Amino acid sequence: MSVFDAGKAYLFSPSAITITQDGYPLRGAKVVRRWEWKDKLNEDLSYTDDDGVVKLEGVRELSVSQILPVQFFVAQQLSVVIDGNEEVFWENAKVSPSENSELEGSPLILNCEVNSKEKTYQLSGTELYTKCTWKDGDKE
């Protein structure tokens, strides 16, 4: 970690996401990542590769939560655009500034089937709504 990273919190941890529809990779699909922090909604866009994989860099920003005991909260959402419609596959409330705290320390290496039924998980005191699975015991 460089001196320039001191005091920065992870608003969204780095992610590697495989997105499928009916078991087939979604190639060249637009992925929308949104996060709300300090009453400001942010978003960025990426595209899946030929294997339906999108890799997202972590989003970090200076936060006093790194040095003071204050409440940390980031609303997160991931969606994919299919035939002009956005299909949400991840909604979460991140309550810790640590990297990978979304999945209690597991990296965000996700497999997401857009036609699967959304599930709810209790993680880190919040609820995660997702169509994704990950390697963590019974989650995959």
C-alpha positions in Angstrom: 0.0 0.0 0.0 1.4 3.4 -0.9 1.3 6.5 1.2 -1.4 7.8 -1.2 -3.7 5.0 -0.2 -3.6 5.8 3.5 -7.1 6.7 4.8 -8.8 5.3 1.7 -11.9 3.1 2.2 -13.2 0.5 -0.2 -16.6 1.7 -1.5 -16.7 -1.3 -3.8 -14.1 -4.1 -3.7 -12.4 -5.4 -6.9 -14.6 -7.9 -8.7 -14.4 -10.6 -11.3 -17.9 -11.5 -12.4 -19.0 -14.2 -14.9 -22.5 -13.3 -16.2 -24.6 -16.0 -17.9 -28.1 -16.2 -19.3 -29.7 -19.7 -19.6 -26.2 -21.0 -18.8 -24.5 -19.2 -21.8 -22.0 -16.4 -21.4 -23.4 -12.9 -22.1 -20.8 -11.6 -24.5 -20.2 -7.9 -24.9 -22.9 -7.0 -22.4 -22.9 -3.6 -20.7 -22.5 -3.9 -16.9 -23.5 -1.0 -14.7 -22.0 -0.6 -11.3 -23.6 2.0 -8.9 -22.7 3.0 -5.4 -24.1 5.7 -3.2 -21.9 7.2 -0.5 -22.2 10.5 1.3 -25.5 11.2 -0.4 -23.9 11.0 -3.8 -24.9 8.4 -6.4 -22.0 7.3 -8.6 -21.8 4.8 -11.5 -19.4 3.4 -14.0 -19.8 1.1 -17.0 -17.9 -1.9 -18.2 -18.4 -4.7 -20.8 -18.2 -8.5 -20.6 -15.6 -10.3 -22.7 -16.3 -13.3 -24.9 -16.5 -15.6 -21.9 -19.1 -13.3 -20.2 -16.5 -12.1 -17.7 -16.2 -8.5 -16.5 -13.4 -7.4 -14.2 -14.0 -4.3 -12.1 -11.3 -2.4 -10.3 -11.9 -1.5 -6.7 -13.4 1.9 -5.9 -11.6 3.7 -3.1 -12.0 7.1 -1.5 -10.7 9.0 1.5 -12.8 8.3 4.5 -12.5 9.3 8.2 -13.9 5.8 9.0 -10.3 4.6 8.5 -9.1 6.6 11.5 -12.2 7.5 13.6 -15.0 5.2 14.9 -17.8 6.5 12.7 -20.7 4.7 10.8 -19.6 3.5 7.3 -22.4 2.8 4.8 -22.3 2.4 1.0 -25.3 1.2 -1.0 -24.1 -1.0 -3.9 -25.8 -2.3 -7.1 -24.7 -4.2 -10.1 -26.8 -4.7 -13.2 -26.4 -5.9 -16.8 -28.2 -4.5 -19.9 -30.0 -7.1 -21.9 -32.1 -6.0 -25.0 -32.1 -2.4 -23.7 -33.4 -3.4 -20.2 -31.3 -3.4 -17.0 -31.4 -6.6 -15.0 -30.2 -6.1 -11.4 -28.2 -9.0 -10.1 -26.5 -7.5 -6.9 -27.8 -5.2 -4.3 -25.9 -4.7 -1.1 -25.2 -2.4 1.8 -21.5 -2.3 2.6 -20.9 -1.4 6.2 -17.2 -1.9 6.5 -14.4 0.0 4.7 -12.3 -3.1 4.4 -11.5 -4.8 1.0 -13.9 -7.7 0.4 -16.1 -7.0 3.4 -19.1 -7.5 1.1 -18.7 -11.2 1.4 -17.1 -11.3 4.9 -13.6 -11.5 3.5 -14.1 -13.6 0.5 -13.0 -12.0 -2.8 -15.8 -10.9 -5.1 -15.4 -13.7 -7.7 -19.0 -14.1 -8.7 -21.0 -16.4 -11.1 -24.2 -14.7 -11.9 -27.1 -16.3 -13.9 -29.5 -13.5 -14.8 -32.5 -15.8 -15.1 -32.0 -17.4 -11.7 -34.2 -16.4 -8.8 -32.8 -13.7 -6.5 -31.6 -14.9 -3.1 -31.2 -13.1 0.2 -28.1 -13.6 2.4 -27.5 -12.2 5.9 -23.8 -11.1 5.8 -22.0 -8.7 8.1 -25.3 -7.6 9.7 -26.9 -6.5 6.4 -28.9 -8.2 3.7 -27.4 -9.0 0.3 -29.9 -9.6 -2.6 -28.2 -11.4 -5.5 -28.5 -13.8 -8.4 -24.9 -14.7 -7.9 -22.9 -17.5 -6.3 -19.4 -17.5 -5.0 -16.9 -19.9 -3.4 -17.7 -19.8 0.3 -19.2 -23.0 1.7 -22.8 -23.3 0.8 -23.0 -20.2 -1.3 -21.9 -22.1 -4.4 
